[in-house]
Amino acid sequence: MSHIPVLLPEMLTALSPQEGEIYVDATFGGGGYSRAILGAASCRVVGLDRDPAAIVKGKALEKEFSERFQMLQGTFSQLKDLLATIGLSKVHGFVFDLGISSYQIDEADRGFSFRFEGPLDMRMSQEGVSAADVVNTYSEQELADIIFRYGEERKSRAIARKIVAFRKQEPFRTTTQLANLVKSVVKGAKDGQNPATLTFQALRIFVNNELIEIDKGLKIAEECLLPGGRLVVVTFHSLEDRLVKQFLRARQGVRKGWNSSRSRHLPDPIEVSDMMPTFAQGKGTGASVKGITPSLTELRLNPRARSARLRSAIRLSAISQPLEREGREG
Ligand SMILES: C[S@@+](CC[C@H](N)C(=O)[O-])C[C@H]1O[C@@H](n2cnc3c(N)ncnc32)[C@H](O)[C@@H]1O
């Protein structure tokens, strides 16, 4: 199945492409967003993706748009350095369409989906530790923590116990082995979703270090946006969305509800009290405090969009600096 870009008109409204400006599409995927931005104004777009398969698509777009489009390979955390390699330090907009693309999920060999038999892989970059490595070597406690923290799966302990018992007989190799094992533990998942949904989500987030990557990507965008520049983020599940909402709230000077957990795999808590606001709400872009969700028409055409939410903000000109504290001299 090809990738149908989610919330596309809404993304364009929030980004508001203008002639001569430069935008970063940090999650190039199949290039749907990049193509739409290039079509909306005579602007320049830099695409980023960590997946070699997306790079191939990006190289094709480079040929089509020559001067106006460039493709970079790497992760959000490398984005600032990668932009420097092409002489860019400040841009007018960043777009993040988080998660995995339909190309990745529908390709059995990539091992992202419980719906297809394939190697238990899940690596976006196609390198490093795979999901099979994790389930075959991590301790029962570590597996339970991963499945609970990144999947919010209530049966995490029972699943971890079964994984460890299973692998004593034979190592995990395929998506089906894991999906069947989870199915034997989780009966009646909510909203009719596949019982393996949350466990697969957890492993994918862990393998790709997704939450730390999002945190780093947002901070790089904050640093590299010009005053008046636009940040547009589309999320697909509550963990991602919570992170983006908390980041934007903190950076807009709203003090409530930021992440207070500390973990090697979660971003550090945001020290909101030490910051001057760096973002304003995306007024005039249709963005609301709650974010934008797909219309019924879009959901009818693309049911995969059902959990998508778009949040956007505008970079203020003030640079972040410590607030004057009460009682401080001078
Ligand atoms: C939902 S898809 C984007 C689809 C795209 N908007 C389109 O219209 O085709 C997300 C893409 O972001 C990439 N990605 C996710 N996390 C990344 C990260 N930390 N660094 C770089 N690319 C990442 C994935 O490999 C995937 O191709």
The ligand as an SDF file (V2000), in Angstrom:
LIG
                    3D

 27 29  0  0  0  0  0  0  0  0999 V2000
    5.1600    8.6930    9.1780 C   0  0  0  0  0  0  0  0  0  0  0  0
    6.5780    8.6040    8.1530 S   0  0  0  0  0  0  0  0  0  0  0  0
    6.5820   10.1310    7.2940 C   0  0  0  0  0  0  0  0  0  0  0  0
    5.7530   10.1270    6.0520 C   0  0  0  0  0  0  0  0  0  0  0  0
    5.8970   11.3750    5.2170 C   0  0  0  0  0  0  0  0  0  0  0  0
    5.3690   12.5520    5.8690 N   0  0  0  0  0  0  0  0  0  0  0  0
    5.2430   11.2050    3.8630 C   0  0  0  0  0  0  0  0  0  0  0  0
    4.4270   12.0650    3.4850 O   0  0  0  0  0  0  0  0  0  0  0  0
    5.5400   10.2400    3.1640 O   0  0  0  0  0  0  0  0  0  0  0  0
    7.8990    8.8230    9.2890 C   0  0  0  0  0  0  0  0  0  0  0  0
    9.3010    8.6980    8.6940 C   0  0  0  0  0  0  0  0  0  0  0  0
   10.1960    9.2800    9.6280 O   0  0  0  0  0  0  0  0  0  0  0  0
   11.3550    8.5110    9.7240 C   0  0  0  0  0  0  0  0  0  0  0  0
   11.8850    8.7130   11.0790 N   0  0  0  0  0  0  0  0  0  0  0  0
   11.2870    8.3930   12.2530 C   0  0  0  0  0  0  0  0  0  0  0  0
   12.0700    8.7240   13.2960 N   0  0  0  0  0  0  0  0  0  0  0  0
   13.1870    9.2880   12.7650 C   0  0  0  0  0  0  0  0  0  0  0  0
   14.3690    9.8550   13.3440 C   0  0  0  0  0  0  0  0  0  0  0  0
   14.5710    9.8830   14.6660 N   0  0  0  0  0  0  0  0  0  0  0  0
   15.2970   10.3680   12.5160 N   0  0  0  0  0  0  0  0  0  0  0  0
   15.1050   10.3610   11.1580 C   0  0  0  0  0  0  0  0  0  0  0  0
   14.0140    9.8200   10.5570 N   0  0  0  0  0  0  0  0  0  0  0  0
   13.0660    9.2880   11.3570 C   0  0  0  0  0  0  0  0  0  0  0  0
   10.9100    7.0930    9.4620 C   0  0  0  0  0  0  0  0  0  0  0  0
   11.9890    6.3170    8.9690 O   0  0  0  0  0  0  0  0  0  0  0  0
    9.7900    7.2900    8.4400 C   0  0  0  0  0  0  0  0  0  0  0  0
   10.2740    7.1510    7.1340 O   0  0  0  0  0  0  0  0  0  0  0  0
  1  2  1  0
  2  3  1  0
  2 10  1  0
  3  4  1  0
  4  5  1  0
  5  6  1  0
  5  7  1  0
  7  8  2  0
  7  9  1  0
 10 11  1  0
 11 12  1  0
 11 26  1  0
 12 13  1  0
 13 14  1  0
 13 24  1  0
 14 15  1  0
 14 23  1  0
 15 16  2  0
 16 17  1  0
 17 18  1  0
 17 23  2  0
 18 19  1  0
 18 20  2  0
 20 21  1  0
 21 22  2  0
 22 23  1  0
 24 25  1  0
 24 26  1  0
 26 27  1  0
M  CHG  2   2   1   9  -1
M  END
$$$$
